[in-house]
C-alpha cells in the first residue's frame, strides 16, 4: 500500500511539469509565427493607376536600389501626409503614419500643432533609402535634411537624370526623387510637399520648382 501511495504521489507531483511542457509545445508555433520586430505589420499600399503606369514605364536594367526607391516612392503617393520634421527609418509601412502627434520641430507654422504624423521632404528620401537598402545603412547613405542630402550626392546635369536620382529646389529647401524623363526632357518626380499635403507626383518637376539634379551613391 505504501508503495502504491508513493507512486501515486510521484505521478501527481510530475503533473505540473508535464502541463508546463504541454503548454510550451502548444505555444511554440504561435510564438514563432509572430512578426519579427523589423517586419511591417501593415503592407505598403498598392499603386494608384497613375503611379502604376510610371512604375511600368521604368527602364529595364535599373539597379535593385534604384528600382526599389522608385517603386516604394510610388506606393506612398496619396497615402502619407506632410509632417514638419517627420522622419522614419521603418522598414515598410510606419504604423505611426496617420496617428496624431504634436509637431515639435522648430521653424514652421505647424510647430506645436497636433497633426496626423507623416514625413517631410527629406524624411521621405531617407525612408526611401532605408527601404531600398533594407536597413539603417540607407539613412547613412543619403543623410537627413535637404542640404545634407545634396552634399551626400554628386551633382549632375538635368539631362543626366535617371530614375532614382534626386532633384532639389535651387535654394535646397526641398528635395524629391526623379522617376525619369520623357523624350522632351520633362522630368517626373515624386516628393513629400507641405503645400500639396503629402507625397505627390509632379509630372513636370521643373515647373514645380525643382532645378538642381544630384546622384545619390546608390550601389549599382
N, C-alpha and C positions, 0 to 999 in steps of 0.2 A: 504493500500500500504506500509506504513512504517513497519508494522508487517511482511509482506512478505519479504521485503527487508532485515530486520533484521534477519529473519530466514535464508534467503539465505546466508547472510554474515557469520552467525554462522556455517552453514554447510560447507562453504568454509574454515573457519578457522580450522575446525577439519580435513580437508583432509590431511595435512602433518603428523598429529599424526597417522591417520589411515594408511597412507602409511608406516610410520615407523614400526608399529606393523606387517603389512603385510610382510615387508622385514625381520623382526625378525623371524616370523614364517617360512618364506621360507628358511632362512639361518640356522636355528637351526639344522635341520637334517645334513647339511653339516658340521657344526662345531662339532657336536657330533661324526661324522664319522671320523674326523681327528685322526691320530695316537696319542696315548698317548706319551708324551716326552720320556718315557722309552721303547717304542715299537720299535723294529728294523724296518727300512723302507725296508730293503732287507733281505730276509730269508737266513738262513745258507745254504751252498751248500749241494747237495746230496752226498752220499758216493761214492767214487771210488769203482770199483769192488773188489780191494784188501782190502780196508777199510771195505766194507760191509761184506766181509767174516769174518773178525776179529770181527766185532760187533756181527754177528750171532753166533760166537763161544764163546761169553762171557758166563760165567756160570750163571745159574739161582740163584736167591736169593741175588744178589748184592744189596747193599743199594741204594736208589734213587740217592744220591750224587755221589757214585762211578759210577753208570750206566751213569749218565748224563755227568760226566767228561770224561769217555771213549768215549761215542758217540760224544760229541762235539769236542773232540780232533781229532777224525777220520774225522769229517766234514771239518776240516781246512787243511787236508793233501793235499798238492799241490795247495792250494788256497791262502795262506798268506805267504809273503816273510819275510826274516830276515831283521830286522832293529835294529841297535845297540841302546840300550836304549828304544826300543819300548814297550810301556805299554798300556794297555786298561782295563777299567772296564765297558765297554759297555755290555749291555745285548743283546746278539745276535751279528749280524754282525756289525762291526765298520765301518762306512761309510768313515773313513779316510784311511782304508787299500787300498793300491794301488795308493793313491794320493801322488804326490811328495812333500817331506818335507826335510828340512835340518837336518842332524844328529847333535844334539847339545851335546849329552853325550860324555864326555871325555874318553880317553883311547883306542881308536880304530883308525885304518887307515881310517875308514869311517867318522870320525868326520869332520864336515864342508862340507861334500858332500851332494848334493840333490839326494834323492833316493825315490823309492816308499815306503810309510810308511807300516810297518808291526809290528812284535813282535820280542823280543829277547827271549832267552830260559826261563828265569824266568817270563817274561811278559806273555808268553804263559801259564804257570802254574797258574799265578794269574788270567788271564782271564777265565781259566777253572774253578777255584774255585768260582769266582763271578757268573758264569753261572750255576754251579752245585747247588749253594745255592740260586740263584735267586736274588742276591743283593750284596751290598757292604760288608756284613759280610764275604763273601768269601775271600775278599782281606785281611781282618784281620786274617782269619783262617790260611793262608799259608805265609803271608807277601810277601816281594819283595826282589829279589836278591837270587841267588842260595844258598849262605851261610846262609842267614836268613831263607830260606825255609827249609834247612836241620835242622837248630836249632829248627824250629817250629814242626818238625816231631819226631817220635820215631824211632830210628834206629832198623832195623830188619835184619835177615839174608836173603841172596839171595833166599834161598829155601822157605822162608815165603812169598815171593812177591805174591800179589793178584792184580787183575785189579783195577786201581785207586791209587796204591801206587806209590811212586816216586823213580827214580833211578838217581844217581849222578856220575860224574867223581870223581876219587879219590882225586883230589885237589879242589873239589867243584866249578870248573869253569863252569860246565854245568849240566843241570837238564832236565829230561824228565819224561813222565808218562808211567808206565808199563801197558800193556794191557793183560798180562797173560803170562803163560809159558807152553810149551808142556811137554810131558812125559819124555823128556830127560833133563828138567830143562832149556831149551833155552828160554829166556825171549824176548818177542816182546815189543818194546817201540815206542812211538810217541814223537817227540821233535822238537823244532824250532832251526835249525842248521845254523850257518853262513856259514860254508864250503859247506854245501849241499843246501844252497839257501833259506831255509824256513822250513815250517812244513813238516816233512817227517816221514815215517815209517822205523824203523830198525828192521829187523826180528831177529837179534841176538844182543841184547843190549850189552852184554859183549864184543863181537867182535868190536862193535862201540867204546868202551872205558868206558862204564858205569861199575862200580864195587861196588858202595855203594847203599844200599836199605834203604828206610825210609817210615814210615806210617804217612800220614797226619791225623790230628784229625777230619776226616770226621764224621758227625753224622751217626751212624749205626742203 
